[in-house]
Amino acid sequence: MFDIMPKPLQYRRCLVSSCLNHFLKKSVFRESENLTLFPVQVRHKSGGGFRPKKKVYHRVHELDKAIDLKKKPSLILQLKSMIQSQKHGTILLRDLEKHVGFVHKWNLMAAIEKYPSIFHVGGGNREPPCVMLTEKAQKIADEESEAIESMEPILVNNLRKLLMMSVDCRVPLEKVEFIQSAMGLPHDFKIHLVLENWDSSLAITAREERLSRVLEPPSENRNKVRITKDGNFLGPNAFKVSFPPGFRPNASYLEEFQKWQKMEFPSPYLNARRFDSADPKARKRVVAVLHELLSLTMEKRVTCSQLDAFHSEYLLPSRLILCLIKHQGIFYITNKGARGTVFLKEGYGGSGLIEKCPLLLFQERFVSLCGRREVSVCNDQLQSSNVIS
């Protein structure tokens, strides 16, 4: 006679088999457009009769939403720039295809029709139809030169910091052009911006500037300060973190994270060749370099390809995506939109930037003509803030 397997064991074997098939058929993360994969190791924990759990990368829906909120403003600002680049401040509708291609032309046509408070269509009879800015939009657009002028000292300092962090204090010009839009550089920045020599007063990271504004606890109580459940720790070597919703660290994780927050590390402005990449302090320094790079951008975010372009200049780790995922309390990667994007979580409150530079404030004012209001947790403070960290 054949032995009959008990039903509980039979059920358990079927459960394990179905979970294994599910893992082999479905990958956890999608392939990034430029940095190969999101290489998170997935391990299963065995338990009697329980479905094994996966390590997942927790989504931050508010930052995903920030990508969607930028789509329409980007379309409006692109069309504005195209109109202003023309000699007479008008562009023929039939010429849109020459500038952006057949497919994207229809997106611009839809924007022209949807936002009559910004764009006006003229022509008719014997003249071909053309689009121009309305009188109110043109009045605000004329203020852009003032915003660009006030941005110049900020951009000069940011470019100098960008060079000072590199191993040879130099970055190929084509790579600076690659992140030109992220940093807010004008099209003629190679002519009008003059880069100076090393300045030790600039070798201060945005993280250190933020800490200098926070009151430190009295020295007698400094040893009693412990890390909070949200992972934040008040100290000279700590990073501000924001764990994603659904991520609940246990006591042992917080204990190890506290040690990491307290650990000293070299400045990002010191030459990376002086340190062993296997040293934990050098690894923490890499996190500081990524933090500072993102802090130098206008919107505290860059695409994955833009960040990957600086591997050799800053000796970034080969498994850069894994490094970013490991520190998901500091950075956030999203594949929303056409390109993968890396956020500095510290720079955002909800879906909006906490601090905005003059150029972003101008762009926000121009886009507001269409009746759109940006989501922000501290809108009143943003209007009076003209500084980027």
Stockholm file with secondary structure:
# STOCKHOLM 1.0

chainA/1-389         MFDIMPKPLQYRRCLVSSCLNHFLKKSVFRESENLTLFPVQVRHKSGGGFRPKKKVYHRVHELDKAIDLKKKPSLILQLKSMIQSQKHGTILLRDLEKHVGFVHKWNLMAAIEKYPSIFHVGGGNREPPCVMLTEKAQKIADEESEAIESMEPILVNNLRKLLMMSVDCRVPLEKVEFIQSAMGLPHDFKIHLVLENWDSSLAITAREERLSRVLEPPSENRNKVRITKDGNFLGPNAFKVSFPPGFRPNASYLEEFQKWQKMEFPSPYLNARRFDSADPKARKRVVAVLHELLSLTMEKRVTCSQLDAFHSEYLLPSRLILCLIKHQGIFYITNKGARGTVFLKEGYGGSGLIEKCPLLLFQERFVSLCGRREVSVCNDQLQSSNVIS
#=GR chainA/1-389 SS CCCCCCHHHHHHHHHHHHHHHHHHHSCSSCCCSSSCCCCCCCCCCCCTTSCCCCCCCCCCHHHHHHHHHTHHHHHHHHHHHHHHHSTTSEEEGGGHHHHHCHHHHHHHHHHHHHCTTTEEEEEETTEEEEEEECHHHHHHHTTHHHHHHHHHHHHHHHHHHHHHHSTTSCCCHHHHHHTHHHHTCCTTHHHHCCCCCCCGGGCCCHHHHHHHTSCCCCGGGGGGCCCCTTSCCCSTTCCCCCCCTTCCCCHHHHHHHHHHHHCCCCCTTSCGGGSCTTSHHHHHHHHHHHHHHHHTSSSSEEEHHHHHTTHHHHTCCSSHHHHHHHTTTTEEEECCSSSCEEEEGGGEETTEESSCCHHHHHHHHHHGGGTCCCCCSCHHHHHTCCCCC
#=GC SS_cons         CCCCCCHHHHHHHHHHHHHHHHHHHSCSSCCCSSSCCCCCCCCCCCCTTSCCCCCCCCCCHHHHHHHHHTHHHHHHHHHHHHHHHSTTSEEEGGGHHHHHCHHHHHHHHHHHHHCTTTEEEEEETTEEEEEEECHHHHHHHTTHHHHHHHHHHHHHHHHHHHHHHSTTSCCCHHHHHHTHHHHTCCTTHHHHCCCCCCCGGGCCCHHHHHHHTSCCCCGGGGGGCCCCTTSCCCSTTCCCCCCCTTCCCCHHHHHHHHHHHHCCCCCTTSCGGGSCTTSHHHHHHHHHHHHHHHHTSSSSEEEHHHHHTTHHHHTCCSSHHHHHHHTTTTEEEECCSSSCEEEEGGGEETTEESSCCHHHHHHHHHHGGGTCCCCCSCHHHHHTCCCCC
//
